[in-house]
Amino acid sequence: MSTLLWGALPYIAFALLVAGLVWRHRYDKFGWTTRSSQVYESRLLNIASPAFHYGILFVLVGHLVGLFVPESWTDAAGVSEHTYHLFSLYGGTFAGVLTVCGVALLIYRRRTRAPVLRATTVNDKVMYVVLVAAIVLGMVAKLTHVSGDGYNYRETIGPWARSLFALRPKTDLMTTVPVLYQIHAVIGMLLIAFVPYSRLVHMFSAPVQYLFRPYVVYRTRDPRQLGPRPERRGWERAGS
């Protein structure tokens, strides 16, 4: 079981992720979308969507730092384990609460707006369950180890995650991890495998280039600055 969960499942999830992305891009390009329901209701969406997206972005960054920045690096930077624990605890909890609030408002919107509810698929419902389970379990696991410096997952889960990229997974490290962290890791891998087959696939087509594009120059249409506008051919006044 240890070999299956911590040695095989990560690669299975990654294979399903890559295969799903290739399949969606080749055979379902028109389905590669969030299937936005903004046309049905926008007031709640304008609140829930930013809360969810900013929250999940903070959660993702926190996981990347926690898993792939070794403890020796933060020690060399002068960040003590207690300081890192407090930052991870309060920052991670804030990001998790923000994400859960956004998801809760999105679900409320879907349940109370008939057109949005009719546009909700079984796939969407499964996505919400897996996503909320992963986030909530991560928060619960963190909050159950708040005393002292908490559970130092950078000594076990971090090295295990990095060993996956060396194709030599250190499965023995995960056997000593608290159960809640283990469940959180398993659900997280299932979520990664599920992404290409849900509306979450749109994260791989985020317009990152928007951040680096040149500014847009808008030309004024004020006739006092442009002078009289020439008439277009085909729209001349009658009798001219």
Disulfide bonds with the S-S distance in Angstrom:
none
